[in-house]
């Protein structure tokens, strides 16, 4: 378990360092306004609908990649996002978080739906096929990989950042795993226009 945590922390640090590097390379706010991240997708959702990336536009939103059997990073992140909804109040009424599974072999829609009852109902689960996940991971530049465990099963190593998007679908930035609450809420307030 300790090794898995170290791997997940390493992935989070790597992703944060990469985004920090891009920022320090001189990307101005106007340039980040024009950045795009991710491609089109059509995925079944825990709401019973099928959701396309294009349908997400019109309101700011967030995407987080993870899996339901995640021992620490995913539940912690989803709990902090649930708490952020409370902090943001009415400003976040139309703000959705989309939790895309990196473990479609085990994360069925039913299992994901049950798992997400522990969090704010505006957190919607999306379950790609194995092939769809590979394509989505490439377009979002995220890491995911199976890590065998001593009991013969596996866990997943994955990018731990929350990706933020403006209403027009342009990339607005990230929330890093373990980021300080004030910074996290300030980023969301800025995204939501207040």
Phi and psi in degrees as a GROMACS rama.xvg file:
@    title "Ramachandran Plot"
@    xaxis  label "Phi"
@    yaxis  label "Psi"
@TYPE xy
-64.5679  -39.0476  UNK-2
-65.4491  -41.3528  UNK-3
-61.8366  -44.9317  UNK-4
-59.9572  -41.6578  UNK-5
-63.6354  -40.6574  UNK-6
-63.5597  -46.4735  UNK-7
-64.2485  -41.6197  UNK-8
-62.7198  -40.0095  UNK-9
-60.6183  -42.3739  UNK-10
-64.9136  -40.7232  UNK-11
-64.0259  -44.0389  UNK-12
-64.2484  -42.078  UNK-13
-60.7434  -46.1503  UNK-14
-63.368  -44.6872  UNK-15
-63.4643  -41.5701  UNK-16
-62.9655  -40.6371  UNK-17
-63.3221  -45.8541  UNK-18
-65.9543  -38.1252  UNK-19
-62.9635  -40.8765  UNK-20
-60.2798  -45.5135  UNK-21
-61.0222  -40.8826  UNK-22
-62.6981  -45.8137  UNK-23
-74.1265  -11.6904  UNK-24
-77.9897  3.63774  UNK-25
101.565  19.5558  UNK-26
-69.7682  116.716  UNK-27
-82.0837  165.112  UNK-28
-55.4753  -35.7976  UNK-29
-68.3415  -32.9154  UNK-30
-71.0676  -40.0722  UNK-31
-67.0554  -28.2768  UNK-32
-60.0535  -33.1296  UNK-33
-93.4182  -6.8557  UNK-34
-67.9799  139.738  UNK-35
-117.214  148.63  UNK-36
-144.326  131.779  UNK-37
86.8811  156.259  UNK-38
-115.519  -168.266  UNK-39
-74.4531  148.602  UNK-40
-149.96  159.592  UNK-41
-133.711  111.75  UNK-42
-132.565  145.022  UNK-43
-70.1202  141.513  UNK-44
-116.705  158.468  UNK-45
-67.9817  -11.4221  UNK-46
-78.6529  -11.0466  UNK-47
98.7035  -11.0644  UNK-48
-90.3374  171.353  UNK-49
-108.746  128.061  UNK-50
-114.991  134.252  UNK-51
-106.114  157.504  UNK-52
-61.2342  -38.0299  UNK-53
-61.1272  -34.8834  UNK-54
-66.7484  -20.728  UNK-55
-72.7243  -24.1061  UNK-56
-68.102  154.946  UNK-57
112.664  -23.6577  UNK-58
-142.919  147.718  UNK-59
-61.5315  150.257  UNK-60
-153.362  170.564  UNK-61
-131.447  151.616  UNK-62
-126.98  132.451  UNK-63
-130.603  132.117  UNK-64
-100.056  132.14  UNK-65
-172.138  -161.023  UNK-66
-154.751  155.344  UNK-67
-70.878  -24.0925  UNK-68
-93.6897  12.0523  UNK-69
-62.5536  128.816  UNK-70
-76.2969  -25.925  UNK-71
-144.891  -55.0591  UNK-72
-60.633  -49.2976  UNK-73
-67.1983  -51.4296  UNK-74
-63.7056  -35.9186  UNK-75
-63.2534  -46.0202  UNK-76
-63.5317  -43.9922  UNK-77
-67.0831  -34.4627  UNK-78
-67.5583  -39.3022  UNK-79
-68.3505  -33.7217  UNK-80
-70.374  -37.1461  UNK-81
-61.5401  -43.2394  UNK-82
-65.0531  -36.6616  UNK-83
-63.2316  -37.7281  UNK-84
-57.4371  -42.0458  UNK-85
-65.332  -42.585  UNK-86
-64.7393  -35.7785  UNK-87
-82.511  -21.7134  UNK-88
59.4276  -136.575  UNK-89
-63.9846  -24.5309  UNK-90
-61.2862  -24.5973  UNK-91
-102.695  14.8271  UNK-92
-60.756  -32.8473  UNK-93
-105.878  12.2219  UNK-94
-92.1457  124.149  UNK-95
-114.493  148.417  UNK-96
-111.513  131.805  UNK-97
-109.628  117.8  UNK-98
-99.1636  103.961  UNK-99
-95.8213  124.377  UNK-100
-70.6325  135.234  UNK-101
-100.928  10.5936  UNK-102
-133.927  59.7848  UNK-103
-65.4097  -14.7015  UNK-104
-68.9864  -29.2332  UNK-105
-112.33  -27.7838  UNK-106
-85.0868  89.7728  UNK-107
-78.083  163.314  UNK-108
-59.7247  -41.4183  UNK-109
-63.6461  -44.7412  UNK-110
-65.5645  -42.3342  UNK-111
-63.3806  -43.0285  UNK-112
-59.6442  -44.9025  UNK-113
-64.061  -43.0334  UNK-114
-60.1878  -42.3516  UNK-115
-74.8391  -8.62536  UNK-116
-65.0582  -13.4398  UNK-117
-80.007  -6.82731  UNK-118
-127.897  178.686  UNK-119
-57.1778  138.29  UNK-120
-66.7976  -11.4275  UNK-121
-82.1534  1.34227  UNK-122
-92.7693  113.253  UNK-123
-108.019  130.762  UNK-124
-86.8397  139.588  UNK-125
-127.306  132.664  UNK-126
-121.741  106.276  UNK-127
-80.4363  166.764  UNK-128
-77.0786  170.274  UNK-129
-58.7921  -42.9833  UNK-130
-66.9717  -42.4338  UNK-131
-62.3278  -40.7942  UNK-132
-59.4206  -42.8424  UNK-133
-59.312  -42.7013  UNK-134
-68.5678  -44.1971  UNK-135
-63.0403  -42.6425  UNK-136
-60.0297  -41.5826  UNK-137
-62.3238  -45.2056  UNK-138
-71.6837  -27.172  UNK-139
-96.8859  -3.36604  UNK-140
57.129  45.6417  UNK-141
-107.709  157.416  UNK-142
-103.225  138.939  UNK-143
-152.851  142.918  UNK-144
-160.489  148.898  UNK-145
-75.9986  138.99  UNK-146
-125.174  112.756  UNK-147
-60.7539  145.958  UNK-148
-112.571  163.943  UNK-149
-65.5004  -19.5699  UNK-150
-87.8593  8.24527  UNK-151
89.1077  -1.51345  UNK-152
-95.5608  -151.219  UNK-153
-155.791  160.79  UNK-154
-121.823  179.546  UNK-155
-121.842  132.125  UNK-156
-92.2808  133.557  UNK-157
-156.264  159.463  UNK-158
-59.9829  135.489  UNK-159
-108.386  7.03245  UNK-160
-84.7912  152.688  UNK-161
-95.8748  126.665  UNK-162
-94.6847  128.769  UNK-163
-104.831  138.206  UNK-164
-131.983  139.248  UNK-165
-74.3195  171.609  UNK-166
-60.865  -27.312  UNK-167
-84.6558  2.40861  UNK-168
89.7333  -1.8243  UNK-169
-76.9739  149.572  UNK-170
-70.3554  129.247  UNK-171
-108.764  -13.085  UNK-172
136.669  -168.309  UNK-173
-133.242  162.439  UNK-174
-113.904  121.663  UNK-175
-79.3598  152.648  UNK-176
-62.4069  129.646  UNK-177
80.1644  7.93313  UNK-178
-62.6462  146.117  UNK-179
-59.6238  140.974  UNK-180
-56.5752  -45.1272  UNK-181
-60.455  -41.2861  UNK-182
-66.922  -43.4762  UNK-183
-60.2294  -48.0635  UNK-184
-68.6336  -37.1182  UNK-185
-62.3947  -40.9307  UNK-186
-62.315  -42.1302  UNK-187
-68.5055  -39.0946  UNK-188
-61.3001  -43.5665  UNK-189
-61.6856  -43.7709  UNK-190
-60.7282  -39.6274  UNK-191
-84.8908  0.637591  UNK-192
86.0122  22.2537  UNK-193
